[in-house]
Structures are given as structure tokens and as C-alpha cells.
Amino acid sequence: MKRTLLAAAAAALAVLPVAAGAAQTWDSPYGGPPGPHAFGPDSTSTGVFTGQGTTTPGLNCTDSSTTQVRTCTGFLASSVDQTLLDVTVEVPLATPGPHPLITLVHGWGGSKTDSSGWDPIFLNDGFTLLRYSCRGFGKSWGQTNLADLNVELADLRSLVGQVVDDPRFEADGGHLAVIGASYGGGHSYGALLHPSWTSPHGHPLNLRTVVPIVPWTDLEYSLVPNGRPDSSLSVAGSAKLSYVEALYAGGMRHDSSRPYPSYPAFLTAWNADGANEPNLNDPVFRQMSDGLAGYRSISWQQAFWQQAKTSPIPVFEIQGWTDDLFPAPEALRMYYALRAVNPGYPIALYFGDIGHPRAATKAAEVDYVLNQLVKPWFDYYLKGSGTAPALDVKAAITRPGPGFSASDVIEVPTYDALAGSWNSHHFGGTQTLTFNPASTGGFQWDPVVITGSESLSPNPPAPPPDEVPGDVASYRLALSQPALMAGEPQVTVNLSTLAYREQLNFRIFDVAPDGTKQLVTRGTYTLDTGNPALILGDKRVTITGYGNLWQFPAGHTLLLELTNVDSPYINPSKVPSVTQLSGVDLLLPMR
């Protein structure tokens, strides 16, 4: 959809010059849910390395008179294939049951003990907690299937049913919630596909709400973006190389008591196929694409969209402005699609400096989100206490440094209201990008740089600059007044190339008078004719950035860079190209 902007309002509120005659419209990359798609068969591996005959199932409990918490640990078998999963259940004893049940799911490569500091917040509020290590991780048996809707999400339902059936846990199966970060966030969204089921003993089980924290909603797009958040399967994008390889290495289990490979063969094959140029005709790439989108992404599930029309489950999604693995488009894709099928869908969003690198994930901000936002959300939707949380959008200004203040959180009724105006600037002239596939420029702006896979790790110091001359086209705007960018900027550019495939990336920086650069946001877009004999020629392309809520101080410079290579963050193409850029228009959301 297009949003027409009022030139007079933009001129009055913006602090940057508006190009004369420029079309002031924002091309939203979001709309309704994707239509039906014919996916290939699911890639799974179950029924091997189950732990049966080696590990004894069952949970043993101890009660603490000090903390007034019953803690039960051990192994429960999933109904999927009897794989034994490492489980902990905590029950608050200070308040009588039955208690609403919250399931907390860990991040990739983690275990049931991750983020255990959150437990007192919920236990003190009268919730029973279920934690477990997903198959292939921690002490759980089995191999990971990467949050498969037919495997890991069935594991979740199986464990919840067994917990509700056990009277020691005093769990109310009619009031269930799922929360988790990263991999756990993907589980939280996946739980929406089957919100009602029955326990082994026949108890009705009903999911009341989910809180996905820095999740994906389309795993194909988040790992292999093509620049089209609502059309991830239309063009083969390029992988987020540094993230994918760090996650692949960091998720491998090295445990003498679990000596078998924690990854099934299909995951190994998918990772190895990254050495090839992405191609929808490549059978391994196609299998991976089908697997990531069709069986591990809530946004492609047609049954979910039908359910959302009439039986909505409240969603509170927490996403990171500065999270380059699962950035803001993962939240906005669902936000706009849910509102398209059901204008009153109960969804609220929070955006902050939280999540995967390069997010800072400040302790004070995490504490604010959990205590001031998540806790009241659970109180209302699981216990019916307190006031109804606002179904709005909250966004925190991204501040450099370790501090966080709740006064920096802006509350607006809808995401559209975050930007009060839009500012357009036109850059004339022509610049040429000469791309050699051997180029690897961009290390200093890579969010991971071999730091591992923990879902909420901080970003390391940037290495020295390494851009190759000719790889980057630069455009500058001097700021005479403070400017608060609020949302997702867009870059529209004319390009001309004889290549058949083109990866075009942009980065926006805040440059201080002393030359210090801070990365504000980035974006990527892939063009591909699908035929090496058919060139792209002349195109006009609009790229939407991930977004941020960023305060540019007066006297600073906004630097826009366009480049074919943002490596190793995005895997560079193997197709050489010479590209002329002209007619660059930068559209900035301002507040």
C-alpha cells in the first residue's frame, strides 16, 4: 500500500531539506498474509537417539521452605517419538493452586537453565513454570529439527499435557502461555497454530497468550533475506553468513554423554549448500526454502490465518531495533497481516535496543520490559487481574552507552503513528559500483564476527575498516538541527548493470564531527532474472531498512552508503558486476 504524505507538514516538521518535486510516498512492504503456497515435503529426523533404555523417565520434586517453591526435575518422553527431554517444573507454594502455567523456551544452542533469573518474577506472581531443553540441546536426547511445527512444537504440547496431568504441579490447563527469546520466540509463535488440545488424561488445554521475544515469523526471510518481507519466496536471497555460521557452530553439542551428532543430515546439507549461489532451481536450496518457510514459520500457515479471523490469541511481541538477525520486519510482517485479517486483533509491540548482536540488550531495559510490560500482560490474560494492557506500539530511543531510561520509551496507538512526518532528500549524479566476488568489505559492520550463537550476546568491538575502493557509493546530509528518525527509512535508486543477479545493500550512519561513525540501520535487496543469459539492465529499486528510533544530534552528518557487498553479514554474490547508480532518493520517517 502507499501512504501519501503532506508536503506542508513534512516541511514544517523535518529538519532536512525536502527535494523539490520529489514524490513523498512510502511504499509499505507489508500487507496481508501470504497466499497459499505449494511446499515440498517436510525435512525432519525423529525416532533416533531417543534415550529410551538409557535414561530413566520421571520427575523428582523437592520443596523449599525458604523460597516457597517446589522444584521438580528429570526427563519426560515426547509423544512424537518417545524422545526423552530434560524438564524442570517450578510450582509456587505460597499461593493455592491451580496456577496458570507459563512455558519458557530457551534460545538456540541453549538449555532449560537459560534466563533462569526471570523465574522469580513469575513464581512470585503465582504462576507454575515449565522449562525444558529442546531436543538436541542441553541434556535432552534427540536431534534438533530447528523448531519444526510437527516436531518441536508437538514436543511442547506433549510436555504441557503431562505437566497438567500431574497433580504435584497444580497447573491450570485452561490458562496457558508460552514465552521465549530467539529460538524460544519462534516456538512462542509456533504455539499459536494449535492453541487448544487435550492432555493424555483428557484435560482440555487452552493457550491464552504468547510473548515472543526477538523471534522470527518467516525463518526463510530472516536467514536468507531478499528485501521483500512479504514475498520471501519470490527471489532467492542471500544468507546472513556470519550469523548462520556462528549459529551452526554454536549449536553443536559436545557432550560425552550424548556422543551422537545433534544435527540431522538435512541441516548439515542445508549449511553446506551455502557455498553455492542461491538458486530456486537448486534442489537443496529448494528443500531448505520449503523447510524454513513451510514448516518452521508461522507467517506461512494458512490454518493460523483462518483461526486469527475468529479466535485470536493475544500476542505481545518484543523486537530489537538493533537486532540484525531477527530485525523489526519480523514483527511488522505479523503486525500488519494480523490487522489485515482482523482489524481488532489483540497484538502489542515493543521495540528497543534488545536481542541479537548488534543489540546491547541492557539489563535495565530487560528488567523494564519484563516487570513493567510482560508481567502485567500475563496478569491480565492468564489471571484476569489488573487492567487490560494497551494494544499499542512502544518504542525506545536507541541510546549509545550502557544506560536505559523508561523516559525514552514512546507510546503510540499504532506503528503508523510512530513517524509524525516523512522527509525526502534527492541525491543527483552518478556513482559506479565495481564488484569483484573476492571482495569481503564490511567486517567492521558485521554484527557477529565469529562471536558465537548465544541468543542475547552483546556485539564485540568493530575491527578496522576494510571497504574495497569502488565497492561503496556514499551520500551525505549535514544536520543543522537535531533529528529523531522513527521507523524504517527507504532508499530508491536507479541502477544499470549487465549482470543477471545483483545484491544491493545500504547502511545509514550517524557521523560525529570527529569522524566517529555509528551504524543506525541497514537494508538489503536482491534482484535476479533467474537466467544467466538475461541481464537485469535498467531498474528502479526501493529498499526498506530495518528501522530504528535514533536521535541524530545537531552538527552531525547522516551518511548513506550503497554497496554490493556487506560481508560477512550478508553472503556476497558470486556474480561479478559493474553497476551505475543514479537518482538516489532517501525517505526518512521523522518524529
HELIX and SHEET records of a PDB file:
HELIX    1   1 ALA A    7  LEU A   13  1                                   7    
HELIX    2   2 SER A  116  TRP A  118  5                                   3    
HELIX    3   3 ASP A  119  LEU A  123  1                                   5    
HELIX    4   4 GLU A  152  ASP A  165  1                                  14    
HELIX    5   5 PRO A  167  PHE A  169  5                                   3    
HELIX    6   6 TYR A  183  GLY A  190  1                                   8    
HELIX    7   7 ALA A  191  LEU A  193  5                                   3    
HELIX    8   8 LEU A  219  LEU A  223  1                                   5    
HELIX    9   9 LEU A  241  GLY A  250  1                                  10    
HELIX   10  10 ALA A  265  ALA A  272  1                                   8    
HELIX   11  11 ASP A  273  ALA A  275  5                                   3    
HELIX   12  12 PRO A  283  SER A  289  1                                   7    
HELIX   13  13 ASP A  290  GLY A  294  3                                   5    
HELIX   14  14 ILE A  298  TRP A  300  5                                   3    
HELIX   15  15 GLN A  302  THR A  310  1                                   9    
HELIX   16  16 ALA A  328  VAL A  341  1                                  14    
HELIX   17  17 ALA A  363  TYR A  368  1                                   6    
HELIX   18  18 VAL A  369  VAL A  374  3                                   6    
HELIX   19  19 LYS A  375  PHE A  378  1                                   4    
HELIX   20  20 ASP A  379  LYS A  383  3                                   5    
HELIX   21  21 ALA A  406  ASP A  408  5                                   3    
HELIX   22  22 TYR A  415  ALA A  417  5                                   3    
HELIX   23  23 PHE A  443  TRP A  445  5                                   3    
SHEET    1   A 2 LYS A   2  THR A   4  0                                        
SHEET    2   A 2 THR A  25  ASP A  27 -1                                        
SHEET    1   B 8 GLY A  58  SER A  64  0                                        
SHEET    2   B 8 VAL A  69  ALA A  77 -1                                        
SHEET    3   B 8 LEU A  84  PRO A  92 -1                                        
SHEET    4   B 8 THR A 128  TYR A 132 -1                                        
SHEET    5   B 8 HIS A  99  VAL A 105  1                                        
SHEET    6   B 8 ALA A 171  ALA A 181  1                                        
SHEET    7   B 8 PRO A 204  ILE A 213  1                                        
SHEET    8   B 8 SER A 196  THR A 198 -1                                        
SHEET    1   C 4 VAL A 315  GLY A 320  0                                        
SHEET    2   C 4 ILE A 347  GLY A 352  1                                        
SHEET    3   C 4 VAL A 393  ALA A 396  1                                        
SHEET    4   C 4 VAL A 409  VAL A 412 -1                                        
SHEET    1   D 4 SER A 421  PHE A 435  0                                        
SHEET    2   D 4 SER A 577  MET A 590 -1                                        
SHEET    3   D 4 GLN A 490  THR A 497 -1                                        
SHEET    4   D 4 GLY A 537  THR A 544 -1                                        
SHEET    1   E 4 VAL A 472  ALA A 478  0                                        
SHEET    2   E 4 THR A 557  THR A 563 -1                                        
SHEET    3   E 4 ARG A 501  VAL A 511 -1                                        
SHEET    4   E 4 LYS A 517  ASP A 528 -1                                        
SHEET    1   F 2 ALA A 483  GLY A 487  0                                        
SHEET    2   F 2 ASN A 548  PHE A 552 -1                                        
END                                                                             
